[in-house]
Amino acid sequence: MHRKNVLYIQEGMQTHRRFARLVAELDADFQVAQPSRLAEMLPEADLVICATANIRSGAIVELEQMLRNEDGAALLLIVEHEGLKTLRLPTRIPVDFVLPTSPDAEVVIRIRHLLWPAEESSSADFITVDSMAINLSTYQVLVEGAPVDFTYLEYALLAFLVTHPGHAYSRDTLLSRVWGFEYYGGSRTVDVHVRRVRSKLGNELATHLRTVRGVGYMWE
């Protein structure tokens, strides 16, 4: 993948640190722009990230036109839960959205797809471990060639651990980095999802998902 430029529209006091960290995991540069400087910085952008809660009504339409004029710049909207009821995505530019509570793994995938749409099936999107294959582009998991029916939270947990092998993570860290919010039920909810993931993977693959006593879990 070749290097791209990501522009984050900073409005008010919302933080851009999370997105800066996630973009850093990809082969892309990250810049912050105040709305007043957007027009001058936009020509260098391949992707614009914008929180809909912090822009006035009708601004998305204007932003769509500006990006359309830039020939290929894409848009990622950060949408609050209550904003989903009235959300209308632009149709003339590449666009996607995430929730503030979307897990890091999902946000990275959506950013990658907007930046490199022609490389959705690149080898970087596939991970194989023994008889398991994970397609990070389509959220699919195959075991011995057969699809496994994971819930989204189960998939997100598995994908995060598999893409960070050899590192032990506490339950609280997994809640924060995988699911992005304080999930109902507390950190012990992670234990429930780990058991379900192990059960669906089968005995052989489940041995890779280790319990680290006094810490949490890791994939090896």
C-alpha positions in Angstrom: 0.0 0.0 0.0 1.3 3.4 -0.8 1.3 6.3 1.6 -1.9 8.4 1.9 -2.9 11.6 3.8 -5.7 11.7 6.3 -7.2 15.0 7.4 -9.2 15.3 10.6 -11.6 18.2 10.9 -11.1 19.5 14.5 -14.2 21.4 15.7 -14.6 22.4 19.3 -12.9 20.3 22.0 -13.4 16.8 20.6 -10.2 14.7 20.7 -8.4 13.5 17.6 -5.8 11.4 19.5 -7.6 8.1 19.0 -7.8 8.5 15.3 -4.2 9.8 15.1 -3.1 6.6 16.8 -5.1 4.3 14.5 -4.0 6.1 11.4 -0.4 5.7 12.6 -0.9 1.9 12.4 -1.4 2.3 8.7 0.9 3.7 6.1 -0.7 7.1 6.2 0.0 10.6 7.5 -2.4 12.4 9.9 -3.2 16.1 10.0 -5.7 18.2 12.0 -7.5 21.1 10.3 -9.7 23.8 11.7 -12.8 24.4 9.5 -11.4 27.8 8.6 -8.4 26.1 7.0 -10.1 23.2 5.4 -10.2 24.6 1.9 -6.5 25.1 1.7 -5.6 21.7 3.2 -8.2 19.7 1.4 -6.2 19.2 -1.9 -3.6 17.1 -0.1 -6.1 14.9 1.6 -7.1 11.3 0.5 -9.5 10.9 3.4 -11.3 13.4 5.6 -12.6 12.4 9.0 -15.4 14.5 10.5 -17.7 14.2 13.6 -21.2 14.9 12.5 -22.2 16.1 16.0 -19.9 19.1 15.6 -20.9 20.4 12.2 -24.0 22.5 11.4 -26.9 21.1 9.4 -26.3 21.0 5.7 -22.5 21.0 6.1 -22.2 17.4 4.9 -23.7 18.3 1.6 -21.2 21.1 1.2 -18.4 18.9 2.3 -19.5 16.3 -0.3 -19.3 18.8 -3.0 -15.8 20.0 -1.9 -14.5 16.4 -1.8 -16.1 15.6 -5.2 -14.1 18.5 -6.6 -10.9 17.0 -5.3 -11.3 13.9 -7.5 -11.2 10.9 -5.2 -11.0 12.2 -1.6 -13.1 10.0 0.7 -15.1 10.8 3.8 -15.4 9.0 7.1 -18.2 10.3 9.4 -18.2 9.8 13.2 -21.8 9.5 14.0 -23.4 9.6 17.5 -26.0 6.8 18.2 -28.8 9.3 18.2 -27.6 10.7 14.8 -28.2 7.3 13.1 -31.9 8.1 12.8 -31.4 11.0 10.5 -28.1 10.1 8.9 -28.0 10.5 5.1 -24.8 9.4 3.6 -23.4 11.2 0.5 -23.8 9.2 -2.7 -21.3 10.9 -5.0 -18.1 10.2 -3.1 -16.6 7.2 -1.3 -18.0 7.4 2.3 -18.4 5.3 5.4 -19.2 6.0 9.0 -18.3 4.7 12.5 -19.7 5.2 15.9 -17.7 6.8 18.8 -18.0 3.4 20.4 -16.8 1.4 17.4 -13.9 -0.8 18.3 -10.4 0.1 17.1 -10.3 -3.0 14.8 -13.4 -1.9 13.0 -12.3 1.7 12.6 -8.9 0.7 11.1 -10.7 -1.6 8.6 -13.1 1.2 7.5 -10.2 3.7 7.2 -8.2 1.2 5.2 -11.0 0.5 2.8 -11.6 4.2 2.1 -7.9 4.8 1.5 -7.1 1.8 -0.6 -10.4 0.7 -2.2 -8.7 -1.2 -4.9 -6.7 -3.3 -2.5 -9.6 -4.7 -0.4 -8.5 -8.2 -1.0 -4.8 -7.7 -0.5 -2.8 -10.3 1.4 -2.7 -8.0 4.5 -6.5 -8.6 4.9 -6.1 -12.3 5.4 -4.7 -14.1 8.4 -4.3 -17.8 8.6 -3.6 -19.9 11.7 -3.6 -23.6 11.3 -7.0 -24.5 9.9 -8.5 -21.0 10.5 -8.6 -18.1 8.0 -9.8 -14.6 8.9 -10.7 -12.1 6.2 -10.4 -8.7 7.9 -12.1 -7.1 4.9 -15.4 -9.0 5.2 -15.4 -10.0 8.9 -15.5 -13.7 7.9 -13.8 -16.5 9.7 -13.4 -20.0 8.1 -12.3 -23.1 10.0 -11.3 -26.0 7.8 -13.0 -24.1 4.9 -16.4 -23.8 6.6 -17.7 -20.4 7.9 -18.0 -19.9 11.6 -20.9 -17.8 12.9 -19.4 -15.3 15.3 -21.4 -12.4 16.8 -19.7 -9.0 16.1 -18.3 -8.7 19.6 -16.9 -12.3 19.4 -15.4 -11.5 16.0 -13.9 -8.2 17.2 -12.3 -9.9 20.2 -10.8 -12.8 18.1 -9.6 -10.4 15.3 -7.8 -8.1 17.8 -6.0 -10.9 19.6 -5.0 -12.7 16.4 -3.6 -9.5 15.0 -1.7 -8.8 18.2 -0.1 -12.2 18.9 2.3 -12.7 21.8 0.9 -9.8 23.9 -1.1 -10.4 27.1 -4.1 -8.0 27.6 -6.1 -7.4 30.7 -9.9 -7.7 30.6 -10.2 -3.9 31.0 -7.8 -3.3 28.2 -9.7 -5.6 25.9 -12.9 -3.8 26.7 -11.4 -0.5 25.9 -9.3 -1.4 22.8 -11.5 -4.0 21.2 -15.0 -2.7 21.9 -14.2 0.9 22.6 -16.5 1.4 25.6 -17.5 0.2 29.1 -19.6 -2.8 27.9 -22.6 -3.7 30.1 -21.7 -6.4 32.6 -18.2 -5.2 33.4 -14.8 -6.7 32.5 -15.9 -10.2 33.4 -18.1 -10.1 30.2 -14.8 -10.7 28.4 -14.6 -14.1 30.0 -17.9 -15.0 28.6 -17.0 -14.0 25.1 -13.6 -15.8 25.3 -15.4 -19.0 26.3 -17.8 -18.6 23.3 -14.9 -17.9 20.9 -13.0 -21.0 22.1 -16.1 -23.2 21.8 -16.7 -22.1 18.2 -13.0 -22.4 17.2 -12.8 -26.0 18.4 -10.3 -27.7 20.7 -7.2 -27.4 18.5 -7.5 -23.7 17.6 -8.7 -22.8 21.1 -5.3 -23.7 22.5 -3.9 -20.5 20.8 -6.2 -18.4 23.0 -4.4 -18.6 26.3 -5.4 -17.4 29.8 -2.6 -15.6 31.4 -3.1 -15.9 35.1 -3.3 -12.6 37.0 -3.4 -10.7 33.7 -6.0 -11.7 31.1 -5.7 -13.3 27.7 -3.3 -13.6 24.8 -3.1 -15.2 21.4 0.0 -17.3 20.6 
